[in-house]
Amino acid sequence: MLDGIDYAISRRQMLARTIAALSVAGLPEWFTKDAIAAEREKDSKLPKKFGPNDQINIGAIGVGGKKGGYRQGLGDTQRVGGQHGVKVVAICDLDQTHLDDAVNSFGPDCAKFHDFRELLARKDIDAVVIGTPDHWHVVVAMAALKAGKHVYCEKPLTLFIEQGKKLVKAHHASNQVFQVGSQQRSDQRFRLACELVRNGRIGKIKRVLANLPTGPTGGPFTEEPVPSDFDWEMWQGPAPRADFYTHERTHGVFRWWLDYSGGMMTDWGAHHNDIAQWGLGTDRSGPVTIQAYGKGPVVGQNCYTTFPEFDVDYTYEDGVVLHTSNKGENGVEFQGELGKIFVSRSTITASDQKLLDEPLDSSAVRLYESNDHARNYIECIREGKPAICDAEIGHRSATVCHLGNISLRLDGRTLHWDPKAEQFKGDPEAQAMVSRPMHKPWTI
């Protein structure tokens, strides 16, 4: 534990890093000043000294899954575990190599688990970080809520829409904090863009562009022996059973199989569609019509099954169209009667710089402020408040992606969606696709 003096120094260093980061982020001066002031106010309210009972013990479930050489689950756990007064005490993974590597990075007293249910049974674990493949997210998250754990779960939150509806009900019935790993909500650029849009800076919104990368195609692949240090049967879990390909169904590339994920539509789409809905104020609702066109996956046995290219028009009740596609610079562009604002992880620009530079007045709508996604999770656990991206928001953002995929799978026909009832209108075939069978004995 840090004593009072050490903790004060640590907090000052953290604030200094925040100020430095803001100064090079290309944000307008007024916005930077507001953010720094908010950080200082937040700093003043945090406890200056923690006793033994204040430590938050974390268990990580799923730490492998390389994406571009980066292990997302491990990275999430390191960021959460790096917060003040937090300790990672247990790791669960089905790849023994990944499990051993992760445990070694957190110290010799970090426990190893093969079955997430055994980790959840530990009474000393207060919260979990879920970095599993997508088809496991809701199963594990529901079990964690039932076990009384706070939950940080990677995006896309769900594999199919019906899962999300049940998870939201479970979260609302619990006393746990739930944070979805849509970390763009904790990026100042994205918050600024959404605040400006919500306050009418570019006038009435006509169209939003969510520009995603193009997904891969691959296959056919040849069956290979299952490595001795990997539990392929447990990894498949609630998904249909399939042949094993060493690096073509697991560890990052699971994203390109509909059995486990939704392709680029749910990978980057869960990020950018989330920001689009945040800016539109529809992040607890959704579109009313959907029409998609796309380049289908390679046809054949043992090939990737998600759509690599697509153009999807989502129309909202007020007539605004969200266009999600593989065209344009990666990011989100809001188009209004008075101009445009584009935002990405590296920049925020506008059709006229004045749209960014003019400060919002004191009566302006202000959105939930978080400048560090992992820190927000831990703060919310300490303070008993909702996280910036709770289960309902994560579910609704994933739903937008699933709706696009359903239209693609139905050859691009126009679908009519009731966002309040969360069901399709007059289309039994589409309605059947809001759910999927799960391999026994797994259930939610």
Secondary structure, 3 states (H helix, E strand, C coil): CCCHHHHHHHHHHHHHHHHHHHHCCCCCHHHHHHHHHHHHHHHHHCCCCCCHHHCEEEEEECCCCEECCEEHHHHHHHHHHCCCCEEEEEEECCEHHHHHHHHHHHCCCCEEECCHHHHHCCCCCCEEEECCCHHHHHHHHHHHHHCCCEEEECCCCCCCHHHHHHHHHHHHCCCCCEEECCHHHHCHHHHHHHHHHHCCCCCCEEEEEEECCCCCCCCCCCCCCCCCCECHHHHHCCCCCCCCCCCCCCCCHHHHCCCCCCCHHHHCHHHHHHHHHHHHCCCCCCCCEEEEEEECCCCCCCCCCCCCEEEEEEECCCCCEEEEECCCCCEEEEEECCEEEEECCCCEEECCCHHHHCCCCCCCCCCCCCCCHHHHHHHHHHHCCCCCCCHHHHHHHHHHHHHHHHHHHCCCCCEEEECCCCEECCCHHHHHHHCCCCCCCCCC
